Amino acid sequence: MSETYNILVAQSGGPTSAINASLAGVIRAGRACKEIGTIYGAINGIEGVLERDLVDLTELLGEDDSVLDVLKISPAMYLGSCRYKLEEPEKAVNQLIPEYERIDDYTCIFNILTDYDIRYFFYIGGNDSMDTVMKLGKFGRLIDSPIRFIGIPKTIDNDLPVTDHTPGYGSAARFVATSMMEMAYDTSIYSIKSVLIVEIMGRDAGWLTAASALARTSFSEAPHLIYLPEVDFSDSQFLVDLRGKLKDHEHVIVAVSEGVHYADGTYVSMHSAQKDQFGHTMLSGAGGYLASLVHRKIGCKVRSVELNVLQRCAAHVSSLTDLNEAEELGKRAVYGAIEGRSEQLIYLKRLETEDGSYQVEYDFADVAEAANKEKKMPLSMIAPGGNDITEEFLKYVRPLIQGEPTIEYQNGIPVYLSIKHLKV
Amino acid sequence: MSETYNILVAQSGGPTSAINASLAGVIRAGRACKEIGTIYGAINGIEGVLERDLVDLTELLGEDDSVLDVLKISPAMYLGSCRYKLEEPEKAVNQLIPEYERIDDYTCIFNILTDYDIRYFFYIGGNDSMDTVMKLGKFGRLIDSPIRFIGIPKTIDNDLPVTDHTPGYGSAARFVATSMMEMAYDTSIYSIKSVLIVEIMGRDAGWLTAASALARTSFSEAPHLIYLPEVDFSDSQFLVDLRGKLKDHEHVIVAVSEGVHYADGTYVSMHSAQKDQFGHTMLSGAGGYLASLVHRKIGCKVRSVELNVLQRCAAHVSSLTDLNEAEELGKRAVYGAIEGRSEQLIYLKRLETEDGSYQVEYDFADVAEAANKEKKMPLSMIAPGGNDITEEFLKYVRPLIQGEPTIEYQNGIPVYLSIKHLKV
C-alpha cells in the first residue's frame, strides 16, 4: 500500500477576487494526485493553525468538482484571513533548548501539522504571507521536518517582487478601468466645467491607480491625470496640471493613489486630517483633500469618489485571465511540493513572443526573494511629467484584464459560494 | 403624398443606466412609423432647444439598427442633460401681449420647434423634467399649437408618482444589491468585530437604499440595519440597534440613505460638516458621520463606503428587465403621441396576476400628476422599528433587477456608444 500525506492550505492578508481561484487550484490538483490523502484548510490563516481550527475541505465542499467552479469566481476568502507575524525562527529554535516546556508558535504549529499528518503546506497571500512561508520553512529545516512549505502569491496591489504580476491585480484593474470609463460617461452629461477626483487603493505602489488608464477609449481620455505614490506629489504642480487640462476639456477626471505623498514623505491624506464637531480627527483621504483644494483654488464643480473595498471584492467584473492564472498557480504549487520543493514561491513569468502576444509560464523561486519586499512601478512606466503612465505600462497591463468568467445569477445577483463556516 | 412630421427627443436630470434605452425605443418606433420624418435630438435637454443645438439622430447614429442595441446598454445620457426650470407659461403668455418684441423661453422654443417641423416632443427625465413637459404642453395649448408633448419617466430614485416604478431604478438597485453582497463577503474574512456603513443615494426617498436588502442570501443577512429618509433618524437609537446586532454578528453592515435626517429636519450629513485645516467646511456625508460615531461610542473597527456615482452609471451590471421596460416606454410614447396624446406621461402599471408572477402594462396619465411631486416609500414597506424593510418591499423590488443584458467587451472593458458629440 502506497503512503499518502495530507495537504494544509490557508489564505492570508487582504482579499482579492482571485484568491479563491488559487484555493480551487490546490484542491483540484490535490484531488488528482494519488500521493495526497486529505486536503485540510485552516480557518483564518496561520491563526487558525495555532487554534487547531482546521477543516476537511472535501467534507466542507463535497466531492462534486463543479462546486470548485463556483469557488473559483467567489470574492473574498473562503477560508478567512489573518494578519499575524511570526517571530524569527532562529530565536524560537534557540528557546527550545533552555526552556523546553514553553510552547512557542513554531512548536505549536509543527505539533499540529504532525498530528494532522500534513506534508504539504500552501499559503496564499502577499508579502507578509510570504514571510510566514519563509519562516516556517526555515524553522522546519532547523528541526529536520519533512514538511514542505510553498507560497502562492496574491494581492490587488501587484507589489510582489519576482512574479510578473500578482493574481488579484488583473481583476481589481478590470473593476477600476470599467468604473473609470463609466464615470467618464457620467461626468459628461452637463455642459458645465467639472473635475472628478477618483481615489484608488495602493499605499506604496501605484499599479492599481495606473490601471485606470485602461479606461481610455476613442471617446474619452479619462483619466486625464494620474498621480502615483512613486512620484512626490505637489499641490501647486497638481493645480498647474489641472488648469492645463481644463483648458482643453470640459470634464477632467483625476486618478489618485490613496498613498500619494509630498517630497517630505507626508501623505496627502494625512494633510487632509479633519476635525468633526466634537474635535475628533477624521481622515477624508487624498481624494477628499484634493477636491477641497480644487474647490478653493479653482472654484469649479468638483466631486471626489473613493472606489474603496469594491476594488478588491467586485467579483462580478473579474478578469478571466486573472482567475485562470490564479487557479493554475494553485495547481502548480501542489505539483512542485510533491516534486520536493519547499521554501519556494510559485510565480508567473511573462514570455517574450515573436508576435508580441501575451503568454506566461509558471516557475518557482526562493520565497525569501518575495517576503517583506515591495515592487514599485518602474520609472519607464511613468510619464516624464509624473502625472500619467506610458505606453509600456499599457502593454504590460492590458492582457491582464481580458476575458469574462461565467457567473450564474439567482434573483438578479451573482451566485457565490457561501462562507457560513466563517464567523459572519 | 402623405404628410410626415418630425420628432424631437431630449433627456434631462441625473443619469441612469436605462435612460438611453428609452431613447433607443423612441428612435426605433419613430423609424418604424410612416407618419414620422426626421428624428432630432436636442443636446443638453431644453437648454439645447433654446440654443438650437439639435442633431439629426439618424445622421449621428447611422441607419444600422444594431447601433441602437449598443445605445440601449450605454450608461449616462447620449444627448446630455441640463437642469433648467421654465417659468410659468401663463406668465409668459401674458407677457406676449404688452411687449411682443421680448422673446421669452416659450416663444423661442416654439419658434425653433416650428422651424424644424416638430410635431412630437419627448422628454425623458424625472420630476423636474415632467414639469417642463407640463409647462410646454400648457403653453402650446394656450397658443393653439399642434405640437404634442409626452414625458418618459426615469430616475434611479424611484420617487416619481403614478408609475409603479421608474426606469433606471432597477439597474441602480441591481448594482447596490450586488455590491452590498460582495462587501458582505469582503467584511467576513477577519475574525474581529467590525462595522461597515454603506451610504446610498436618495435624498428624500429611501427606495434605492432599501434595495440593498436584495443582497440578503442564505449566507449573509447583510445589510443588518437599513435607515431611510422616510423615518426620523436618532443617533442614540442607531447605537442601540447596532449594539444589538453586534451581539449576534461578528460583522455588521449598515445601509444608510444620504438623506437621513433627525426629527427636527436636520440632515445627518449636515451634522457631520467638518472643517479642514484651513477652516473650510467639507461635507463627509451621513456614512462618514455615523462611522465616526461608532468609532467614538463603540470603538470597534469601522469603515464607511459611499457607493457614489457608480450607482447611476455602472451599466455593466444593469437589469435587463429595467432596460427592456425603458425601451418599451420610449416606443409606446411615440405610438401615443401619434394617436394624438399630449401633456401626458407614459408609465408602468403592475398587474395583479393569479400566480403572483411579475407583469406590467403601459398606460398614459396626465403629466401634471407626476410633475414636481415625490413618491416616498409607504410605511407598509418599512419595518416597525424603522431600521429595516418588509417582505412586501422585497416582493415589489425583486422582479425589477432580473436579467443580464448582453454586453460586448473590447480590451477587457464594456463597449458603449461614444458620446463624443457632447463637450467632453
HADDOCK unambig.tbl for C-alpha pairs under 7 A between the chains (distance, minus, plus):
assign (segid A and resid 15 and name CA) (segid B and resid 186 and name CA) 6.79 0.50 0.50
assign (segid A and resid 44 and name CA) (segid B and resid 190 and name CA) 6.83 0.50 0.50
assign (segid A and resid 75 and name CA) (segid B and resid 182 and name CA) 6.77 0.50 0.50
assign (segid A and resid 75 and name CA) (segid B and resid 185 and name CA) 6.61 0.50 0.50
assign (segid A and resid 76 and name CA) (segid B and resid 185 and name CA) 5.53 0.50 0.50
assign (segid A and resid 76 and name CA) (segid B and resid 186 and name CA) 4.95 0.50 0.50
assign (segid A and resid 76 and name CA) (segid B and resid 189 and name CA) 6.87 0.50 0.50
assign (segid A and resid 77 and name CA) (segid B and resid 189 and name CA) 6.07 0.50 0.50
assign (segid A and resid 80 and name CA) (segid B and resid 189 and name CA) 4.20 0.50 0.50
assign (segid A and resid 80 and name CA) (segid B and resid 190 and name CA) 6.14 0.50 0.50
assign (segid A and resid 81 and name CA) (segid B and resid 189 and name CA) 5.20 0.50 0.50
assign (segid A and resid 81 and name CA) (segid B and resid 190 and name CA) 5.34 0.50 0.50
assign (segid A and resid 82 and name CA) (segid B and resid 190 and name CA) 5.89 0.50 0.50
assign (segid A and resid 174 and name CA) (segid B and resid 412 and name CA) 6.88 0.50 0.50
assign (segid A and resid 178 and name CA) (segid B and resid 413 and name CA) 5.64 0.50 0.50
assign (segid A and resid 179 and name CA) (segid B and resid 314 and name CA) 6.78 0.50 0.50
assign (segid A and resid 182 and name CA) (segid B and resid 75 and name CA) 6.75 0.50 0.50
assign (segid A and resid 182 and name CA) (segid B and resid 313 and name CA) 5.72 0.50 0.50
assign (segid A and resid 182 and name CA) (segid B and resid 314 and name CA) 6.14 0.50 0.50
assign (segid A and resid 183 and name CA) (segid B and resid 310 and name CA) 6.95 0.50 0.50
assign (segid A and resid 183 and name CA) (segid B and resid 313 and name CA) 6.60 0.50 0.50
assign (segid A and resid 185 and name CA) (segid B and resid 75 and name CA) 6.60 0.50 0.50
assign (segid A and resid 185 and name CA) (segid B and resid 76 and name CA) 5.52 0.50 0.50
assign (segid A and resid 186 and name CA) (segid B and resid 15 and name CA) 6.78 0.50 0.50
assign (segid A and resid 186 and name CA) (segid B and resid 76 and name CA) 4.95 0.50 0.50
assign (segid A and resid 186 and name CA) (segid B and resid 313 and name CA) 6.09 0.50 0.50
assign (segid A and resid 188 and name CA) (segid B and resid 424 and name CA) 5.76 0.50 0.50
assign (segid A and resid 189 and name CA) (segid B and resid 76 and name CA) 6.88 0.50 0.50
assign (segid A and resid 189 and name CA) (segid B and resid 77 and name CA) 6.06 0.50 0.50
assign (segid A and resid 189 and name CA) (segid B and resid 80 and name CA) 4.17 0.50 0.50
assign (segid A and resid 189 and name CA) (segid B and resid 81 and name CA) 5.17 0.50 0.50
assign (segid A and resid 190 and name CA) (segid B and resid 44 and name CA) 6.79 0.50 0.50
assign (segid A and resid 190 and name CA) (segid B and resid 80 and name CA) 6.12 0.50 0.50
assign (segid A and resid 190 and name CA) (segid B and resid 81 and name CA) 5.31 0.50 0.50
assign (segid A and resid 190 and name CA) (segid B and resid 82 and name CA) 5.84 0.50 0.50
assign (segid A and resid 191 and name CA) (segid B and resid 423 and name CA) 6.73 0.50 0.50
assign (segid A and resid 219 and name CA) (segid B and resid 418 and name CA) 5.18 0.50 0.50
assign (segid A and resid 219 and name CA) (segid B and resid 419 and name CA) 6.50 0.50 0.50
assign (segid A and resid 219 and name CA) (segid B and resid 420 and name CA) 5.57 0.50 0.50
assign (segid A and resid 249 and name CA) (segid B and resid 424 and name CA) 5.91 0.50 0.50
assign (segid A and resid 250 and name CA) (segid B and resid 423 and name CA) 6.05 0.50 0.50
assign (segid A and resid 250 and name CA) (segid B and resid 424 and name CA) 5.29 0.50 0.50
assign (segid A and resid 251 and name CA) (segid B and resid 424 and name CA) 5.78 0.50 0.50
assign (segid A and resid 272 and name CA) (segid B and resid 276 and name CA) 6.56 0.50 0.50
assign (segid A and resid 274 and name CA) (segid B and resid 274 and name CA) 6.54 0.50 0.50
assign (segid A and resid 274 and name CA) (segid B and resid 275 and name CA) 6.05 0.50 0.50
assign (segid A and resid 274 and name CA) (segid B and resid 276 and name CA) 4.95 0.50 0.50
assign (segid A and resid 274 and name CA) (segid B and resid 277 and name CA) 6.58 0.50 0.50
assign (segid A and resid 275 and name CA) (segid B and resid 274 and name CA) 6.06 0.50 0.50
assign (segid A and resid 275 and name CA) (segid B and resid 275 and name CA) 6.26 0.50 0.50
assign (segid A and resid 276 and name CA) (segid B and resid 272 and name CA) 6.55 0.50 0.50
assign (segid A and resid 276 and name CA) (segid B and resid 274 and name CA) 4.96 0.50 0.50
assign (segid A and resid 277 and name CA) (segid B and resid 274 and name CA) 6.63 0.50 0.50
assign (segid A and resid 305 and name CA) (segid B and resid 308 and name CA) 6.66 0.50 0.50
assign (segid A and resid 308 and name CA) (segid B and resid 305 and name CA) 6.67 0.50 0.50
assign (segid A and resid 310 and name CA) (segid B and resid 183 and name CA) 6.95 0.50 0.50
assign (segid A and resid 313 and name CA) (segid B and resid 182 and name CA) 5.73 0.50 0.50
assign (segid A and resid 313 and name CA) (segid B and resid 183 and name CA) 6.61 0.50 0.50
assign (segid A and resid 313 and name CA) (segid B and resid 186 and name CA) 6.10 0.50 0.50
assign (segid A and resid 314 and name CA) (segid B and resid 179 and name CA) 6.78 0.50 0.50
assign (segid A and resid 314 and name CA) (segid B and resid 182 and name CA) 6.15 0.50 0.50
assign (segid A and resid 398 and name CA) (segid B and resid 411 and name CA) 6.91 0.50 0.50
assign (segid A and resid 401 and name CA) (segid B and resid 412 and name CA) 5.30 0.50 0.50
assign (segid A and resid 402 and name CA) (segid B and resid 411 and name CA) 6.38 0.50 0.50
assign (segid A and resid 402 and name CA) (segid B and resid 412 and name CA) 4.52 0.50 0.50
assign (segid A and resid 403 and name CA) (segid B and resid 412 and name CA) 6.25 0.50 0.50
assign (segid A and resid 411 and name CA) (segid B and resid 398 and name CA) 6.91 0.50 0.50
assign (segid A and resid 411 and name CA) (segid B and resid 402 and name CA) 6.37 0.50 0.50
assign (segid A and resid 412 and name CA) (segid B and resid 174 and name CA) 6.88 0.50 0.50
assign (segid A and resid 412 and name CA) (segid B and resid 401 and name CA) 5.30 0.50 0.50
assign (segid A and resid 412 and name CA) (segid B and resid 402 and name CA) 4.51 0.50 0.50
assign (segid A and resid 412 and name CA) (segid B and resid 403 and name CA) 6.24 0.50 0.50
assign (segid A and resid 413 and name CA) (segid B and resid 178 and name CA) 5.64 0.50 0.50
assign (segid A and resid 418 and name CA) (segid B and resid 219 and name CA) 5.20 0.50 0.50
assign (segid A and resid 419 and name CA) (segid B and resid 219 and name CA) 6.53 0.50 0.50
assign (segid A and resid 420 and name CA) (segid B and resid 219 and name CA) 5.60 0.50 0.50
assign (segid A and resid 423 and name CA) (segid B and resid 191 and name CA) 6.71 0.50 0.50
assign (segid A and resid 423 and name CA) (segid B and resid 250 and name CA) 6.06 0.50 0.50
assign (segid A and resid 424 and name CA) (segid B and resid 188 and name CA) 5.74 0.50 0.50
assign (segid A and resid 424 and name CA) (segid B and resid 249 and name CA) 5.92 0.50 0.50
assign (segid A and resid 424 and name CA) (segid B and resid 250 and name CA) 5.28 0.50 0.50
assign (segid A and resid 424 and name CA) (segid B and resid 251 and name CA) 5.78 0.50 0.50
